[in-house]
Amino acid sequence: MLLGRGIRFPNVGIAFEDVPKNITVFGVTIAIYGIVIAIALIVGVLVVQWQAKRTGQNKEVYLDFALYAILFSLIGARLFYVAFHPEEFSEDPIQILNIRTGGLAIYGAILMGLLVAFIYAKIRKLSFGELADTCVGGLAAGQIIGRLGNFFNRESFGAYTDKLFAMQLNIHDVPSDFYCAYKDIVVKYAGNPALFQQISEIRDHQQVVDGIVYIQVHPIFLYEMLWNLVLLILILLLIRHRTFKGEILLLYLGGYGLGRYWMESLRLDRLYIWGTTIPVAQVISLALVGLSVLIWIGMRIRCFRKEMKK
């Protein structure tokens, strides 16, 4: 056991004493984040195929689609992250290809996945709404598992909290903002007072346990796992009771956007619109919620009018 690599949830009495970021197999170092993402992708595909079977569709169509969707969604997730975090790769651009330690933005994957689904449906002469409704359950399931990668990487955490799910991280396992000289963060975040305040509050509430210094924060990855679990349950329950094709997609996009908007307000490692302090994920979340609601209302009215004409 390596002392100090633990992650603690003190208010629920849970402590993981040794949480490594990598494992070594036959002399090869493998990032656990990468393993978790691979498992998430496999589970997601299995859920999609199960959904296709239980709704009377051809599973092979979705296996074929998954090959394209996974590849391009990963590319989209990485490009989205790089686009709004260019400073990380300015000195060593080749690191853009290195996703083993993180740096995937889910909105990039979702938007690219929707584009691929639309093109695939057009080429194969399928219903885009049917295709999307069947796939979003797998997407939600994959997200639930994929967020565990953030746990191992000590990322996707938020502001200070002493609430039930407060998480403690070894100060040497997190970015230097939480233990460097105070004057450094004053200069670094001079243009982002909200983030500066959040970081300062975390620094002011450091915890010392058995001689080890921890920061105590919101586990945003856990919140998202739980939120996506709720969405997955709703998707599985409602897909057979939808009013129109595409309704389950709207449920997912609007529901995820709603939860993500709140979580993003707590999160520290936000991506910002260039030259501003506006979190890009919050803008996209609001747009998804608004569009989903408007489209849903429009489609329900259309379905109602069809029923009235019968």
Order of alpha helices (4+ residues) and beta strands (2+ residues): beta-beta-beta-beta-alpha-alpha-alpha-alpha-alpha-beta-alpha-alpha-beta-beta-alpha-alpha-alpha
